[in-house]
Amino acid sequence: MRTLILVSLLGANLCAQEASNYDALKLQARAAIAAGKFDQALKIAEPMAKKTPDDIELWYTVAQAHRLLGNLVEAEKATQWMLDLRPEFIGGLWEAALLREQFKDLSGAADLLNDVFRRTAVTKYSERAAILNDIARVFDKQNMKTEATQLRKEIERLKGLEIANEKATATPAHK
């Protein structure tokens, strides 16, 4: 009986370690994307995504890494996988919009980016600013310079709101 309890505890401990390693690897892959190490992100995320095909965050990392590396066919497959899993997932829609831009469907990219912007909570200032930045870039490519300039002003306003929010919610230093 004592051996069964010990084996059970060891098994539970290994499962917990595996789960925390899994989460740590996902974070490593996202950090690699943020650091511009797209190959490294792909090496971490792609094998994991194949083992857990319903982890939409991993597929988002895979799609983004492939797109940023210029592997557009693979990026399209990973993005479609995300959209098939959860059509409402903002990351999937955003990646689809950026792929449309890569494939020179600028009006389609702008439409999807506008949809992503509308679906993003108004309190997510930095995300909304990033989406507007993508829309402004697409507008520039469409020679819609006035609209792009207006969006850049809105981006600055959102950045100001983000800073003000951070200051308002910051924990005061102890004296």
N, C-alpha and C positions, 0 to 999 in steps of 0.2 A: 504494500500500500504506500509506504514511504517513497519507494522508487517511482511509482506512478505520479505521485504529487511532485516530486523533483523533476521528472521528465516533463510534466505539464507546465511547471513554472519556467523551465528552460525554453520550452517551445513558445510560450507566451512572450518571453523576453526576446527571443529571436524574431518573432513576428513584429514586436514593437520596434526593434532596431531596424528591421527591413523597411517598415513604414516611415520611420524618421529618415533613413537613408534615401528613400524614394523622394520624400519632400525636399530634402537637402539637395538632391541632384536636380530636381525641378528648379529650385531657386538658383542653383549654379548655372543652369542653362539660360535662365532669364538674365542673370547677371552678365553672362557672356554676350548676350544680345546687346545689353546696355553698354558694354565695353567695346562693342564693335568687333567682337571675336565670333563671327557668324559660323565659321567652320567648327569651332569648339562647341558652340551651342548645339549645332546639328549632331555632332558626335555623341553628345550626352542625351539629347531629347529624342532623336529618331528611333533608336532601339527601344527606349522606354515606351514610346507611343505605339510601337508595333506590339509590345507585350500587353499594353492596356489601351486598346483602341477606343475606349469611351472617355478618355481623359482629354477633354476639350482644351484645357490649358496647355498640355503638351503639344497637341496638334497646332495650336496657335503659335507656339515657339517654333515648331518644325516649318510651318508655312512661312512665317516671318523670316527665318534664317534662309530658307531656299530663295525667297524673293530677293532678299538683300544680297545674296550671292549671285543672283542672276539666273538661277535655276527655275525658270518660269513654269515649265511643265510640271515639275515636282511641287512647286508652290501652289499651282492651280489644283493639283490633286489633293493636297493637304487642306487647302481652303475649302474645296468642295466637300471633303470629309467632315469638316467642322460644320458647314452649313447643313449637311445631311443629318448630323447629330442634333444640332440645335440651331434652327434657322434664325432664331432671334438673338443669337450670341453676337454682341457688338464687335468683339474681336474678329469674328469670321466675316462679318459685313465690312468691317474696316479693311481687312486684308483683300477682300473681293474688290473693293473700290480701288485700292492701290494697284492691284493687278490689272484692272481695267485701264488705269492710267498707263501702266507699262505697255499694254497692248494697243495704246493710242485711242481708246474709246473715252475721250475726255468728257463728253457730256454724260455718259453713263457713270463715269467715276465721280463727277460732281453730284449727280443725283444720289448715288449711294452714300457719298460723304455727308450730304445734307441729311439723309435719313439717319445716319449714325449720330450726327450732331443732335438731331431732335430727340433721339433715344437716350442720350447721355444726360444724366442728372445735372440740373443747373448749378448744383453745389460743387461739381467736379470741374473746377476752374481750369486746372492745368490740362486735363484731358480735352476739354472743350477748346482750349487754345491750340492744342496740337492738331485737332481735327480742322479747325479754321485755318491753320497754317497749311495743311494739305489742300484744302479747298482753294486758298489763295494761290498756291503753286499751280493748281490746275487752271484757275482763272488766268494766270499769267500766260500759260501755254496756249490758252484760247484767245489771247490778246484782249482780255477784259481787265485792263490795268486799273481803271477806276474802282471796279468792284473789289479787286485784290487789295488795293490801298485801303478801302473801307474796312475790309476784314482785318487787315494788319492793325488798324486803330482799335478794333474790338479785341484783338489778341492782347494788346497792351493794357486795355481796361481789365480784361480777365486776369492778367498777371498781377495787376494792382490789387484786385479783389483777393487773389490767392495770398499775397503778402499780408494784406490787412487781416484776413482770416487767421493766418498763422500767428500773427501778433496777438489777436484777440483770444485765441485759444491756448497760447503758450502758458506754461506753468511758471509763475513768478519765482525768481531766484530767492533762496532763503538768505536772510541776513545774519 
